[in-house]
Amino acid sequence: MLLEPHRKPMTAPNNQSTKISQQSISSVSALKFFGKKLLSSRHESKLKKKASLPPDIHSASAAKSVASSSKSSSSLKSSRLTNPFVHTDSTRSSSRATGIPSSTPRANRYPSTPRHASSTKLSNERIVYNPYGVSTAGTSLSSVSTPTKKDPDLGFYLHDGDSNIRMLPIPIVDPNEYLPDTMKEVSVQMSDNFVFDDENKTIGWGGSCEVRKVRSKFRKKDVFALKKLNMIYDETPEKFYQRCSREFIIAKQLSGHVHITNTFLLVKVPTTVYTTRGWGFVMELGLRDLFAMIQRSGWRNVALAEKFCIFKQVARGVKFCHDQGIAHRDIKPENVLLSPDGVCKLTDFGISDWYHKDPHDPASPVKQCAGMIGSPPYAPPEVMYYDSKKHYDRKLQQPYDPRALDCYGLGIILMTLVNNTIPFMESCTFDSGFRDYCAAYDNFVRLHNRGFRERGNYRPGPGTEYHLARNFQSGHAARVAWRLADPAPATRYTIPDLFEDPWFQGVETCVETCVGGDGDAHAVTCKKPIIKTTTYDNPRGFNIAATTTTTAAAAKPTSNPFPIRSMVDIAVSSPAPAPPPPLARSNSSGEALFTLCETPPQLLDKLTPHGGRRTGSPHRNVVHHHLNIIDSVMGNSSSIAPSQVLAST
Ligand SMILES: Nc1ncnc2c1ncn2[C@@H]1O[C@H](COP(=O)(O)OP(=O)(O)OP(=O)(O)O)[C@@H](O)[C@H]1O
């Protein structure tokens, strides 16, 4: 069954909405609040609050939020007047009048500070409720189905001639101008090697993108995702190109790990009936995102062992990012995609950043962040202090470690997976749910486990007497969730702490860890697209390396005599380009395969997806069926056999 992503615009949370109690959000409907995003003050004058709720508003929390939303309708209205991305046709106007638009896209989020700005520069931020991701049915990529989207954002369907349109000027800039030498591409035109899928549907969207299926021109069954990027707010074309190339460089650097969604190409997208011109990423196609799974009522019936398995996969993805010197900074279920094998893969590196002061030097100190970033409730309290609407004392606004932001997000994800709902709306003292959690945390430390926050203390965490620990059915599992979501960043679990935790180590996953170091590629995680054609004339003489996937006559490699203008900007905070990966292996038909070997060996947790197969554990015969979970959660409950899954707690 398809998720109908009806979305309701909401204003940023005010104190009233944040006082929703834990009890009141203890329903799946509370998940509707996922994805609120914190926005940069850089856009404050233009960027106004957009948000959404799906149509089935049943929970008290949702009702309260709707109320709070309508109370703020005037501000919403005025904000929309200045938001160049708000469509103004009569249908939408009437939708706004009723308060239930057909749908609105996920609002944008942006890093709190310019990525190249000084880390200590503070900024005021706005919060925008961000509607959530998409849900699709089916279990194969070809059958990835799509929600209906009636209110596309950001000029996706808009045309030249309207001053509100965020259209890139012609000519669209060559992506190679923004890419480091090791990432320069032989083909930069999407239409050289891909066609839009006939379905002509959106499979996902965010504040600054719309995701569609594209197919290989040469092998129609090879289907990929095209993340078509859009200009946001008052962004200039130059800023757009910088932002998108930066996201691409990070995504590409991380590609190749089993828990990272592969990003293959940065391409120019032509104006077609499907889309307007611009840039897009050709990516591995995910089946659906984790948010879409959790919000289904069937999620409640998913065994804890499966939930822990999913959590561990996400954590491995985060660990890999950190190992690569990158903080994701927007860890949340919407940014976890499930592959057809049921493997969890991180995506959306739009606000990710290299976290070393000198990105070229992994030994250099960690670059502290300031300002609001990420998405409540996954953003930790030290980040929420920067919310200008909360009027916190500026003394509370201390620079923070971006890795701790990811750890907190992981902890909230674990709580959400287990409790079937987010624990609270926002991790700030204006939220009563969060206040309760902090009080419970202190109580537990004071009364039950004084050493709880100490390193190496693996005594059980809170038990059933604690609301947010009750459903874990294991004090050890609760310990991990609470230690990750420690409100105090100084004592919060780090990724090394997590991976040393005995409970976490004992969680079995259906993605096997192959520790052997035989140097062989253990798994094919995703086929690379076939690049056979290029209309690229390489006018700047970029030095483009041919790859095994490319049969096109590559532009003759020459030295690059031109300074790459925006690389100056990219270089400010980008690391040395990753060493070129070993060539992908080819299968018997000559296709290049994307293998785990493409990740630098010293950084790679060799992982092999074995969705639906027995793990190699000598202790248990856990059978994980993420695909069956998907079926189950999406309505075909007969396909999952909970008895097949032993609790791993
Ligand atoms: N490769 C993919 N395959 C399938 N679906 C995808 C893929 N990439 C993104 N999506 C869907 O599109 C949604 C938006 O993508 P993404 O989060 O990358 O965009 P964004 O503009 O950065 O969003 P946000 O507003 O959260 O910043 C995702 O939550 C997911 O549901």
The ligand as a MOL file (V3000), in Angstrom:
LIG
                    3D

  0  0  0     0  0            999 V3000
M  V30 BEGIN CTAB
M  V30 COUNTS 31 33 0 0 0
M  V30 BEGIN ATOM
M  V30 1 N 18.9920 7.0160 -3.9380 0
M  V30 2 C 17.7330 7.0800 -3.5240 0
M  V30 3 N 16.8840 6.0700 -3.7490 0
M  V30 4 C 15.6010 6.1210 -3.3330 0
M  V30 5 N 15.0810 7.1520 -2.6540 0
M  V30 6 C 15.8880 8.1840 -2.3820 0
M  V30 7 C 17.2490 8.2070 -2.7980 0
M  V30 8 N 17.8050 9.3600 -2.3790 0
M  V30 9 C 16.8420 10.0170 -1.7330 0
M  V30 10 N 15.6960 9.3280 -1.7320 0
M  V30 11 C 14.4380 9.7320 -1.1040 0
M  V30 12 O 14.3190 11.1210 -1.2340 0
M  V30 13 C 14.2780 11.7310 0.0570 0
M  V30 14 C 15.0160 13.0400 -0.0010 0
M  V30 15 O 16.3580 12.7910 -0.3410 0
M  V30 16 P 17.5120 13.5570 0.4110 0
M  V30 17 O 17.2950 13.4240 1.8770 0
M  V30 18 O 18.8020 13.0920 -0.1450 0
M  V30 19 O 17.1990 15.0300 -0.1030 0
M  V30 20 P 17.4490 16.4090 0.6110 0
M  V30 21 O 17.0140 17.5400 -0.2570 0
M  V30 22 O 18.8430 16.4360 1.0730 0
M  V30 23 O 16.4220 16.2330 1.7700 0
M  V30 24 P 16.3390 17.0250 3.0840 0
M  V30 25 O 15.2060 17.9790 2.9340 0
M  V30 26 O 16.1290 15.9700 4.1240 0
M  V30 27 O 17.6410 17.6880 3.2160 0
M  V30 28 C 14.9000 10.7050 0.9940 0
M  V30 29 O 14.3980 10.8250 2.3080 0
M  V30 30 C 14.4700 9.4090 0.3690 0
M  V30 31 O 13.1720 9.0690 0.7920 0
M  V30 END ATOM
M  V30 BEGIN BOND
M  V30 1 1 1 2
M  V30 2 1 2 3
M  V30 3 2 2 7
M  V30 4 2 3 4
M  V30 5 1 4 5
M  V30 6 2 5 6
M  V30 7 1 6 7
M  V30 8 1 6 10
M  V30 9 1 7 8
M  V30 10 2 8 9
M  V30 11 1 9 10
M  V30 12 1 10 11
M  V30 13 1 11 12
M  V30 14 1 11 30
M  V30 15 1 12 13
M  V30 16 1 13 14
M  V30 17 1 13 28
M  V30 18 1 14 15
M  V30 19 1 15 16
M  V30 20 2 16 17
M  V30 21 1 16 18
M  V30 22 1 16 19
M  V30 23 1 19 20
M  V30 24 2 20 21
M  V30 25 1 20 22
M  V30 26 1 20 23
M  V30 27 1 23 24
M  V30 28 2 24 25
M  V30 29 1 24 26
M  V30 30 1 24 27
M  V30 31 1 28 29
M  V30 32 1 28 30
M  V30 33 1 30 31
M  V30 END BOND
M  V30 END CTAB
M  END
